[in-house]
């Protein structure tokens, strides 16, 4: 029963992460996703976005 809860929790986290990337991509985040090696501003924007939404 607990493992099912963890499975749903991880799926929810993954969906929230994807939604964050989609929301950040409106502000030009998809360009940095293409250049994933250079962990740049998209990550910082996503972190700021999460801070504001929380």
Buried (B, 14 or more C-beta within 10 A) or exposed (E): EEEEEEEEEEEEEEEEEEEBBEBBBEEEBEEBEEEEEEEBBBBEBBEEBBEEEE
